[in-house]
């Protein structure tokens, strides 16, 4: 059975992982100017759902991310945009020596 067939959309819309502090703890910030986009927050939630379901095929997960994001409604995307904005607001306090690009 494929990841797309076993995916529980109620864990993706609205975002299951929606606490900015928890997401920052799980994210890896690699660059001085890296910030989180709405699609990045969405991808994080899909990856966590894949992990929960025991899927680790990156190609299949990326295909599902692209398909779901392109078919998401404006309201669904807005939830992730708000989440990304909240995460980005916390980044300078969490990593004070870095400068972050504002999106």
N, C-alpha and C positions, 0 to 999 in steps of 0.2 A: 504494500500500500504506500502511495506517495505522501510526501509531507503535505502537499496542498489538500489532499483528500482527508487527512487526519487533523488538519489545523482547525482549532476552535476559534472562529472569528470573534466571538464574544470576549475572548482574551486579548484581542487586538484593537477592536473598536468598542468602547473607549479603551485607551491605553491601560493595560493591566499594571505595568510598572510606571507609576506616575509621580513618585516622590523624587524631586530633583536631587536631594541629598543622597539617596540610595543609588541613583543612576550615576552620579559623579563618582561615588565610591567604586562602582563597577567599571567605569570607563577608563580608558587609557588616553591621557592627553599627551601627544607626542611632540607637538610643535608649539612655539611661542604664540602663534596667532590662531591656533585651532579653536574653533567654537563649534557648537552643536547646531545642526540644522533640523528642521521639522522632519525631513526624510531620514536623517541620522537617528533621531529619537524613535521614529517608526521602525527603522531597521533593527535598532537595539531590542525593541519589544518583540519583533518577529523572531530574532535570534534566540531570545530567552524562551519563547514558546517552543521553538525547535529543540532547544536544549531540554526543556521539560518533557517533551514527547520522545526524546532519544534520537533525534535526527542530527547528523553531522555532515551531510553532503552539502558543501558550501555552494556548489553550482546550483543545486536544486533550491536551496534556501534563497539565494540571490534572485533566481527566476521568480520565486513566489513574492519576494519583496517588490520587485519591479511590477509584477502583474497587479498585486493588491494596491500599490501606491498609485499606479496609473488609473485604476478603476475606483479609487476612493472619492467620496463626495467632498465638496468644499468644507462642509461642516466637520467631517471626519479628519481632514487635513488640518483644519483650524485647531483641533484638540492637540495635535502634535506640534503645531506652531507655538501654541501657548506653552506647552511643556518645554520646548526648546528654549523659548524666551526665559522661562523660569530657571532652567539649568544655566544658561549663559549669564544670568544676573548673579548667580552664586560663584561662578568660576573665578573672577578677580579676587574675591575674598578667600577662596580656597587655595588659590595659587597666586599670591600677591606679587611675586617677582616676574610674572609673565604679563605680557600685554595681549589682549584678545581682540580680534577683529569683530566689529559689530556688524550683524547681518541686517 
